[in-house]
Amino acid sequence: GTTLDSARFRSLLGQYCGVDSRHVHAYVIGEHGDSEVLTWSLATIGGMSLAEFARMRNIAQPEDVRKDIDSRVRNAAYTIINGKGATYYGIGGALARIVDVILHNQRSVLTVCAPTAEVAGVANVTVSLPRLLGGAGVLETFPLALSQEETSQLTRSAQVIRQALDELGEAV
C-alpha cells in the first residue's frame, strides 16, 4: 500500500507548514509508484483544510512547493537507495505499524491495498485507499471526496494496476 508514502507526505507538509506531522492528515492513494495520487484537496492540519491553515499562518502555497513535495514523496525511494542502498527500513517500519494495528485491534485508518469491486470507474482492482484496519483485517474502505483532477489521477492509477493484473492473467 501507500502507508509509507502517506507518512512521507504528512512529514513534508508538516515541515513546510511548521507543525508536527502528527497533526497533519493527508493520504497518498492508488498504486504505490509513479501513478500514486497525493490528495492535496483533502489535506488537513489541526482539523482545518490546508488552505485555511496556510491562510491563518500566512504560509504561501505556491505551485512549485506542491510540485517539490509531490516529487519528494514520489521519488523518496530513489533518493534513499542512492544514500543507503535500500529502502527496507522504511518498508519494515510501515509493515510493523500495520502488523501492530492488526495484532492489537487498534482500528486505525491506514492506506493499504485490498481487492475492491470498483475504484474510480475501474473494476476489480487492488489499490491503496484509506481503510479501517483492525484485528480482523480490513473492516471498511472509506470513499474520498476527491477533486476532479485527483479522481482522474486515481482512475489512471487504477488502470495501471488493472492492466498489470490483466497481463499477469494472460501469462498464466
N, C-alpha and C positions, 0 to 999 in steps of 0.2 A: 504494500500500500504506500501511501504518501505520508505516513506518520512523521517520519524524519524530515521530509520536505516542509510539512506544516510547521514543525518546530523551528526550522531554519527561517521560514517566512516570518513567524512571530518574533523570533530573536532579532532579525534585521529591522523589522518595523519598530520594535521596542527601542533598539539602538538609535534609529533615526529620530524617533519622537521623544527620546529621553525618558523612557518609562520601562520598568521591569517587564520582561516579556510574559510574566505570569498574568499580567493584566491585559494582554493583547489576545484577542480571539480572531483568528483568520485561518482559512483552510486552503490547502492545495489538494485538488481533486483530479480524477481521471487516471490516466496512465502515469506510472512512475517513470518519467523520462521526458523526452523532448516535447511531447504534446500535453504535458501536465498543465493544469489551469490554476492560476493564483486568483482567489476570489476577492479581489480588491473591493468590489461593491458591498461585500458583507463584513469587511474587517471592522472590528470594534476595539476600542480601548476604554477600559473602565465603564463599560456599558453604553458608551457613546459611539456613534459612527466615526470612522477615521476622519472624515471631512470635518465633522463637528469638533472633535478633539483638536485637530490641527488648527481650526479657526480660533478656538479658545486659547490655545497656547502660541498663536502666531507662528505656526510652523508651515512653511511653504510645502506644497505638494506638486512640484514640477514634474512633468512627464519624464524628464531624464532621470530623476530619482526613482520613479517607478520602474523604469527600464533597467536601471542598475540593480535594484533589489530583485527584480524578476530574473535577470541574468545570473546574479549571485546564487539565488535559490536553485535555479535550473542547472547551473554549471558547478555547483559546490563539489560534486563527486570528482570532477576532473581536477579541480584545484587541490582537493585533499589527496588524490592519487599522486599528483605531482610533488606534493610536500611530504607525504608519509608513505606512499607506495600502495596504499589500500584504504578502503572505506569501512572495513569491518567493525571498527569500534563504534561508529555512529549507528550502523545497522544493528549491531549487537545490543546497543542501548535501547533502540526503538523496540526490538524484539523482546528484551527484558521487560520493558514497560507493558507491552501487550500481554505477555505471559502473566505478569503480576496482576493486571486488571482481571484476567480470566480466573487465575487461581484464587484470588481474594474477592471475587464477585464485586468489584468496585463500581461497576455500572458507569463506565466512563465513555464519553463521546470521543472516538478516535477515527481518523481517516484510514480505514482499512478496506481491503478488497473482499468482495463476496459476489457469487453469481447473482445477477439481477435480471429480471424479465425484460426490462426496458430502461435505458438511460439516454435521455436527450434524443429520443427517436431511433435509437439503435437497439435492436432486440438481442436478448440472451448474451449479455456481455458481463465481464468481471472487471470493474474499475473501482478505484478508491473513491469513497464518499463518506461523509460523516455518518458513523453508525454507533448506536448504543451497544457497548460490548460489556459482557458480564460473564458469570460463571458458566452459562450455557452457550457462550459464543456470541454471535451477532443476534441481538434482541430486536433491533429496529434499525431501519435505514431512514434518514431524515431528508426530505426533499428540500432543496435550496431555492430561494427566490433570486436567481442569478440575473445579471444584466443580459441584454440580448447578445452582446459580444461574448460574454462568458458562456452563455448557452451554446453559441456557435462553436466556441473553442472546445467545450465538453463533447459536443457531437463529433467533432473531428477526432478528439482523443479516443472516444469510444469506438469510432470507426477503425482507428489504428489497431486497437485490441481485437475487434471483430474480424478484421482482415487476417491478423496473425492466427486467430483461432481457426478461421476457415482454411488457411494454408496448412495448418497442422492436421486438420481433418483430411485434407487431400493426400497428405504424405503417409497417412496410416493405412 
